Structure formats: C-alpha cells, structure tokens
Amino acid sequence: MATVELSNIHKQYNKTWAVDRASLTIPAGSFFSLLGPSGSGKTTLLRLIAGFLKPDLGEIRIGGTLVNDIPPHKRNIGMVFQQYALFPHRSVLDNVAFGLEMRKCPREERYRLAREALDMVQMKGREASYPRELSGGQQQRIAIARSIASRPTVWLLDEPLSALDRKLRVEMQTELRSLQRLLGITTIYVTHDQEEALAMSDRIAIFRDGKIAQCGSPQELYDRPSDSFVADFLGSANLLDGVMSNTSGNWSIGIEGEQLPITNSYRAEAGTSVRVAVRPERIEIERRGGDRRGLPTVVESVVYLGSDQRLVLRTKGGIRLVAKRPTRNGPQELVVGNEVLAFWKSEEAVVVAN
C-alpha cells in the first residue's frame, strides 16, 4: 500500500477547468471516495492518478515518488472501469491473467495469481467460462479479480457498481470493502451515489465544478457540511434562512418570529442573515398546543417508506420542510392537514455558507 499525494492539480479541456487546484493526501491503506455530480471532475482526477491523463499543473506522488511522467503500466495500480472491458474471446482465467501477461509475468506465476484473485472474488470454478456466459454481477467480479491479480499498491475504481441492480450493488459494496481491508490496498473510489460513499469510505472528497468543496470523514461531512451544496448533495437537508441571535451565549436563528436553537460552527455574528441546514431525520414533530417553541406548520403530505414516513410540512410564511420519522412512532399518527410544531436540538442544525 502507498500514500497518494496530490498537490495543486489542474487539468483543462479547451477553456474549462475539469480539475481546478485540487490538493489531497490519501493515507496508505485507506478507502477514499471522490463524490460529486456528473461533470464535477472526479473521474478526470482518477484518470490523472492512473496516468491516462497528465496534469497541466501540479504534482502527483504515489508512495513518495513523483509519477507525473511515469506511464500507467509502471505505476503499480489496479483499475476497475465502469464498463467491465472484458475480452469476449478470452476465458475468465485469461481475462484475469491479461494484465500480468502484459507485465511479462511468467506463465505459471500469472495463472497462479489469477486463480488466487478469482478465489478472492468467489469465482473459483469459472476459470474456463467466457464473459458471455456470466451475469453482470459475475462479470464485475472478473473485472475486480483482474485489477487485484498483480497485487497493486493503489486500487482505482471508477463507478464500478453503477450498472448493477440495487440489491446486488449493496451486496457488492460489502464485498468490495471486505476485500480492500483484506488486501490493505490504498483505494480511490469514484461515485455519484451518496449512500454508497457514506457506507464504504474512510474519507470522502466532494467535488463541484472541478473544485473540492469539502473533504472529511463521512460523519464530519454529514453532520458538519461547509456549505449549502455539500449539505444538500450528501443526503438531503432543509436549508432555512434567518437571522442570528445570541442570548447569554446560546445561539439561535430567528425564523418567522420564532427563535430556534443552532450550532454556530460558522462563527456568524449576531444580527447577520445566515442559512442553516437541518437533516430531515433530525426534525422532531409534536402536535401544537403545548409550551414547546418551534415552527408552527401544517402537514402537506405523508409518504409511507416502509420503516419510515416522509412528511412534507409548510409554515404560514410558505417555508417547506421535509421531515422523516419512524413509521411506528407511538400514538401520534399524522395525516394531511394536521397542525404540528417542527423543532430540533441545537446540535442538529448547523450554520452553512450559501
């Protein structure tokens, strides 16, 4: 395994910066995800690390070695593509051994390593099969086996599960993570699936328009997003505008005449207009009529999601809130038209940049 260091990386296509001033340190042996919408620069950065592209500016180091001018086949990386890129005329065993063959690995050794890799991805016994005889999930396993057969120090995966159905994708997430831990490979994983990134990663870098919007652990990014984009892209968030207030050291935000508690991690000053992010599952609800302070709302819709309910609430001033709560939530059954208070604990709402 090896640490991957990116220093001030720029890559331009025509007059557009596909990657703009990207700097990251990816610790050895970690599972690091590059997350963002289509066109945000994450796949371009992965291809720069692989050596398929060369940065216009900046340095890429793998294990302390500057690799800007080193070709892909000499970087000791394994890569899994979104399209599996298997050779239809080659057997499963020959597909897995192909990379080793290109590296001039002796025949006996490369087939030994290929069989070991197939065993790791639970495809032992299918060595003589051809890609056309395999399901999509099995083909993906072959592509994964091919990428680890050479025992790379860095493993690159470009949206490898996007073509699979949801159930199989979740199963493969668990298997990939277990395999990565077993091998101890530094892994860089590109995805636009927020749940996938949260479930699999040690750390995540969120991309927007070629720039890194925020980097941190899944919990840091989810609980303390830096701005509105990160808050709304990673999961979902209610973004509310109001005015900061500080009473005896207790911060709150004024919304429609109500003072609701917040965590002022953005260090905004009292009296300034700010935006606050609150996750749907962090919003608490109770029927109106008590002494609790909150936002008076009316239930506009209730959507059944199995174990959860998704509630759409609207304030008198027209602010729309989305809340999520367990379906079995005691005697308080809500229907459209109910008047309820929406409120939260101070640590559940965070001031973010617009």
CORPE-V911873 format. One record per residue. N is the residue number from 1. NEAR is the number of other ideal C-beta (glycine too) atoms within 12 Angstrom. Layout:
# CORPE-V911873
n=N near=NEAR
n=N near=NEAR
This chain:
# CORPE-V911873
n=1 near=27
n=2 near=30
n=3 near=23
n=4 near=44
n=5 near=29
n=6 near=36
n=7 near=20
n=8 near=19
n=9 near=38
n=10 near=29
n=11 near=33
n=12 near=22
n=13 near=17
n=14 near=7
n=15 near=6
n=16 near=16
n=17 near=26
n=18 near=31
n=19 near=42
n=20 near=28
n=21 near=25
n=22 near=42
n=23 near=25
n=24 near=38
n=25 near=24
n=26 near=40
n=27 near=22
n=28 near=23
n=29 near=24
n=30 near=31
n=31 near=39
n=32 near=43
n=33 near=46
n=34 near=45
n=35 near=46
n=36 near=39
n=37 near=23
n=38 near=19
n=39 near=18
n=40 near=31
n=41 near=39
n=42 near=43
n=43 near=36
n=44 near=34
n=45 near=44
n=46 near=48
n=47 near=30
n=48 near=41
n=49 near=47
n=50 near=36
n=51 near=25
n=52 near=22
n=53 near=26
n=54 near=25
n=55 near=33
n=56 near=22
n=57 near=21
n=58 near=29
n=59 near=26
n=60 near=43
n=61 near=26
n=62 near=35
n=63 near=24
n=64 near=15
n=65 near=20
n=66 near=17
n=67 near=31
n=68 near=25
n=69 near=14
n=70 near=20
n=71 near=16
n=72 near=27
n=73 near=21
n=74 near=17
n=75 near=32
n=76 near=30
n=77 near=39
n=78 near=40
n=79 near=39
n=80 near=43
n=81 near=28
n=82 near=25
n=83 near=17
n=84 near=35
n=85 near=22
n=86 near=33
n=87 near=23
n=88 near=18
n=89 near=11
n=90 near=23
n=91 near=26
n=92 near=38
n=93 near=36
n=94 near=30
n=95 near=40
n=96 near=44
n=97 near=34
n=98 near=30
n=99 near=33
n=100 near=34
n=101 near=25
n=102 near=16
n=103 near=22
n=104 near=12
n=105 near=20
n=106 near=13
n=107 near=15
n=108 near=12
n=109 near=19
n=110 near=28
n=111 near=24
n=112 near=20
n=113 near=31
n=114 near=39
n=115 near=27
n=116 near=26
n=117 near=39
n=118 near=34
n=119 near=23
n=120 near=29
n=121 near=35
n=122 near=21
n=123 near=35
n=124 near=20
n=125 near=13
n=126 near=27
n=127 near=25
n=128 near=17
n=129 near=26
n=130 near=21
n=131 near=30
n=132 near=18
n=133 near=15
n=134 near=26
n=135 near=19
n=136 near=23
n=137 near=26
n=138 near=29
n=139 near=36
n=140 near=39
n=141 near=40
n=142 near=45
n=143 near=42
n=144 near=41
n=145 near=44
n=146 near=43
n=147 near=43
n=148 near=39
n=149 near=41
n=150 near=35
n=151 near=27
n=152 near=39
n=153 near=29
n=154 near=45
n=155 near=47
n=156 near=44
n=157 near=47
n=158 near=34
n=159 near=31
n=160 near=42
n=161 near=40
n=162 near=28
n=163 near=22
n=164 near=28
n=165 near=15
n=166 near=15
n=167 near=12
n=168 near=21
n=169 near=26
n=170 near=20
n=171 near=20
n=172 near=34
n=173 near=32
n=174 near=18
n=175 near=27
n=176 near=39
n=177 near=28
n=178 near=18
n=179 near=31
n=180 near=36
n=181 near=19
n=182 near=19
n=183 near=30
n=184 near=21
n=185 near=38
n=186 near=34
n=187 near=46
n=188 near=49
n=189 near=45
n=190 near=42
n=191 near=41
n=192 near=28
n=193 near=32
n=194 near=28
n=195 near=23
n=196 near=33
n=197 near=38
n=198 near=28
n=199 near=26
n=200 near=37
n=201 near=39
n=202 near=29
n=203 near=33
n=204 near=44
n=205 near=44
n=206 near=42
n=207 near=41
n=208 near=29
n=209 near=22
n=210 near=28
n=211 near=28
n=212 near=34
n=213 near=34
n=214 near=31
n=215 near=31
n=216 near=28
n=217 near=23
n=218 near=30
n=219 near=16
n=220 near=23
n=221 near=35
n=222 near=34
n=223 near=28
n=224 near=28
n=225 near=40
n=226 near=29
n=227 near=29
n=228 near=27
n=229 near=29
n=230 near=37
n=231 near=37
n=232 near=27
n=233 near=32
n=234 near=45
n=235 near=30
n=236 near=25
n=237 near=36
n=238 near=39
n=239 near=33
n=240 near=36
n=241 near=22
n=242 near=32
n=243 near=27
n=244 near=31
n=245 near=27
n=246 near=21
n=247 near=12
n=248 near=8
n=249 near=11
n=250 near=17
n=251 near=32
n=252 near=31
n=253 near=40
n=254 near=27
n=255 near=38
n=256 near=24
n=257 near=17
n=258 near=27
n=259 near=24
n=260 near=40
n=261 near=34
n=262 near=37
n=263 near=30
n=264 near=27
n=265 near=23
n=266 near=27
n=267 near=15
n=268 near=27
n=269 near=15
n=270 near=23
n=271 near=13
n=272 near=20
n=273 near=19
n=274 near=35
n=275 near=32
n=276 near=45
n=277 near=42
n=278 near=45
n=279 near=31
n=280 near=32
n=281 near=26
n=282 near=33
n=283 near=35
n=284 near=31
n=285 near=38
n=286 near=27
n=287 near=23
n=288 near=23
n=289 near=12
n=290 near=12
n=291 near=9
n=292 near=20
n=293 near=21
n=294 near=35
n=295 near=41
n=296 near=31
n=297 near=36
n=298 near=30
n=299 near=33
n=300 near=25
n=301 near=21
n=302 near=27
n=303 near=20
n=304 near=17
n=305 near=15
n=306 near=11
n=307 near=13
n=308 near=19
n=309 near=28
n=310 near=26
n=311 near=38
n=312 near=27
n=313 near=41
n=314 near=27
n=315 near=28
n=316 near=16
n=317 near=18
n=318 near=14
n=319 near=27
n=320 near=22
n=321 near=43
n=322 near=34
n=323 near=41
n=324 near=31
n=325 near=32
n=326 near=19
n=327 near=19
n=328 near=13
n=329 near=19
n=330 near=12
n=331 near=8
n=332 near=20
n=333 near=19
n=334 near=32
n=335 near=16
n=336 near=17
n=337 near=14
n=338 near=25
n=339 near=24
n=340 near=36
n=341 near=30
n=342 near=43
n=343 near=33
n=344 near=35
n=345 near=17
n=346 near=23
n=347 near=17
n=348 near=27
n=349 near=43
n=350 near=41
n=351 near=39
n=352 near=37
n=353 near=22
n=354 near=19
